[in-house]
Amino acid sequence: MSNARAHVIVSGIVQGVYFRANTREEAKRLSINGWVKNKHDGTVEIVAEGDTERIERLIGWCHKGPPGALVRDVAIEWGEFKGEFKDFSVRY
């Protein structure tokens, strides 16, 4: 089990469809820490830390998102685990 960090940008119809709340629930279910927020350009930004395999499952979920979302692209940048988060939150 190895830990990692992923910076993810999800684009498409991803705001106004409860993407952030559903991402938080999915991350908590997978025991991933970090945060999610809406960006001014209409995308959703996620920073996720935890087990690499679990982050990959969260990213897989992001390709579909919650009902009402229409995901066009998921850009991922992998990084080094920092362990700076205690939970997974929605940022505003």
Residue pairs with C-beta under 8 A, 6 or more apart in sequence:
1 51
1 52
1 53
2 51
2 52
3 49
3 50
3 51
3 52
3 81
3 83
4 49
4 50
4 51
4 52
4 55
4 78
4 79
4 80
4 81
5 34
5 47
5 48
5 49
5 78
5 79
5 80
5 81
5 82
6 46
6 47
6 48
6 49
6 55
6 59
6 76
6 77
6 78
6 79
7 45
7 46
7 47
7 76
7 77
7 79
8 45
8 46
8 47
8 48
8 59
8 62
8 74
8 75
8 76
8 77
9 39
9 43
9 44
9 45
9 46
9 73
9 74
9 75
10 19
10 43
10 44
10 45
10 46
10 62
10 65
10 71
10 73
10 74
11 42
11 43
11 71
11 72
11 73
11 74
11 75
12 69
12 70
12 71
12 72
12 73
13 68
13 69
13 70
13 71
13 72
14 42
14 43
14 44
14 65
14 69
14 70
14 71
15 38
15 42
15 44
17 65
17 66
17 67
17 68
17 69
18 66
18 68
19 36
19 44
19 65
19 66
19 69
20 36
20 37
20 38
20 44
20 90
21 90
22 65
22 66
23 36
23 44
23 46
23 58
23 61
23 62
24 36
24 88
24 89
24 90
26 58
26 61
27 33
27 34
27 36
27 48
27 58
27 88
28 87
28 88
30 50
30 54
30 55
30 57
30 58
31 50
31 51
31 54
32 48
32 49
32 50
32 51
32 54
32 55
32 58
32 88
33 48
33 49
33 50
33 85
33 86
33 87
33 88
34 46
34 47
34 48
34 49
34 50
34 85
34 88
34 89
35 46
35 47
35 85
35 88
35 89
35 90
35 91
36 44
36 45
36 46
36 88
36 89
36 90
36 91
37 44
37 45
37 90
37 91
37 92
38 44
38 45
38 92
39 45
46 58
46 62
47 85
48 55
48 58
48 59
48 88
49 55
49 81
49 82
49 83
49 84
49 85
50 81
59 74
59 76
62 71
62 74
63 71
63 74
64 71
65 71
